[in-house]
Amino acid sequence: MSKKTKQTKHFMWRLRQRYGIKINRKEIQDYVGLIQANRGIQVVHLETQSCRVSVKIMAIKGKELPVVYDKKRKTLVTALPQAWLKRFMKKEQL
């Protein structure tokens, strides 16, 4: 199994675990397409963690969620918990 496939499965698992949202691979590809097209309304860049990984906020099934995107593999890696977003916002206010 490739790293890209593992990242996609991990994203699906975390989305279900943390938010109760089930999503299929086609929907994931649609969300990746929004990131690649740089749709400012649906995707907001929060921070760059490395040369290939960044954190975005996306509306997925009606919920705004922090997600990690891998630019090299063009995959969503994980869905971060809402607590991460709260810490990030607090850090940015300092």
HELIX and SHEET records of a PDB file:
HELIX    1   1 LYS A    3  TYR A   19  1                                  17    
HELIX    2   2 ARG A   25  GLN A   36  1                                  12    
HELIX    3   3 GLN A   82  GLN A   93  1                                  12    
SHEET    1   A 4 VAL A  43  THR A  48  0                                        
SHEET    2   A 4 VAL A  53  ILE A  60 -1                                        
SHEET    3   A 4 LYS A  63  ASP A  70 -1                                        
SHEET    4   A 4 THR A  75  ALA A  79 -1                                        
END                                                                             
